[in-house]
Amino acid sequence: FRQVVCEWIVDVCEYFNLHITTTHAAICYLDRLQPNEKFSRFEWQMMAVCCIIIASKYNECEEHVPPLQKLGEITQQTIGNDILL
């Protein structure tokens, strides 16, 4: 799952025009969590979204940080804002 999730992170970061260091940081944060194959697709995606949010808050200007609502739409509504918060 890691490869698929990393490709998804890259696609999401490109969609929001985030800096490449933000993309790398998000993947690095995901690796630090050390998820394994026992996690469901939902859990992998939720961790990936959280990593993107944290990396963008750290590396991007506030106006470039993707809004939670948009990230929820990209996940095809599998992750609601209430879960992310």
C-alpha positions as CSV (number, residue, x, y, z in Angstrom):
1,F,0.0,0.0,0.0
2,R,2.9,2.4,0.7
3,Q,3.7,2.9,-3.0
4,V,0.1,3.6,-3.9
5,V,-0.4,6.0,-1.0
6,C,2.9,7.8,-1.9
7,E,1.7,8.2,-5.5
8,W,-1.6,9.5,-4.2
9,I,0.2,12.0,-2.0
10,V,2.2,13.2,-5.0
11,D,-0.9,13.6,-7.0
12,V,-2.7,15.6,-4.3
13,C,0.2,17.9,-3.7
14,E,0.5,18.5,-7.5
15,Y,-3.3,19.2,-7.6
16,F,-2.9,21.9,-4.9
17,N,0.4,23.2,-6.5
18,L,2.3,22.5,-3.3
19,H,6.0,22.8,-3.2
20,I,8.1,19.7,-3.8
21,T,9.5,19.9,-0.3
22,T,6.0,19.7,1.1
23,T,5.4,16.5,-0.9
24,H,8.7,15.0,0.4
25,A,7.9,16.0,3.9
26,A,4.4,14.4,3.8
27,I,5.9,11.1,2.6
28,C,8.6,11.3,5.2
29,Y,6.0,11.9,7.9
30,L,4.1,8.9,6.6
31,D,7.2,6.8,6.8
32,R,7.8,7.9,10.4
33,L,4.4,6.5,11.3
34,Q,5.5,3.2,10.0
35,P,2.1,1.9,8.9
36,N,1.9,-1.7,7.9
37,E,-0.2,-3.9,5.7
38,K,-2.7,-4.5,8.6
39,F,-4.1,-1.0,8.2
40,S,-7.2,-0.6,6.0
41,R,-7.3,1.7,2.9
42,F,-9.3,4.2,4.9
43,E,-6.6,4.4,7.6
44,W,-3.8,4.7,5.1
45,Q,-5.7,7.5,3.4
46,M,-6.5,9.3,6.6
47,M,-2.8,9.1,7.6
48,A,-1.8,10.5,4.2
49,V,-4.2,13.4,4.5
50,C,-2.9,14.2,7.9
51,C,0.7,14.1,6.7
52,I,-0.2,16.4,3.8
53,I,-1.9,18.9,6.2
54,I,1.1,18.9,8.6
55,A,3.7,19.2,5.9
56,S,1.8,22.0,4.2
57,K,1.3,23.9,7.4
58,Y,5.0,23.7,8.0
59,N,6.3,24.4,4.5
60,E,3.7,26.5,2.8
61,C,2.3,30.0,3.2
62,E,-1.0,30.0,4.9
63,E,-2.9,30.8,1.7
64,H,-1.4,27.8,0.0
65,V,-2.5,25.3,2.7
66,P,-5.2,23.1,1.3
67,P,-8.6,23.6,3.0
68,L,-9.9,20.6,4.9
69,Q,-13.1,20.7,2.9
70,K,-11.2,20.3,-0.4
71,L,-9.1,17.5,1.0
72,G,-12.4,15.8,2.1
73,E,-13.7,16.1,-1.4
74,I,-10.5,14.6,-2.9
75,T,-10.9,11.5,-0.7
76,Q,-14.3,11.0,-2.2
77,Q,-16.0,11.9,1.1
78,T,-14.5,8.8,2.9
79,I,-12.9,11.1,5.4
80,G,-15.1,13.8,6.9
81,N,-13.9,17.1,8.4
82,D,-15.0,15.9,11.8
83,I,-12.7,13.0,11.6
84,L,-9.7,15.1,10.5
85,L,-10.2,17.6,13.3
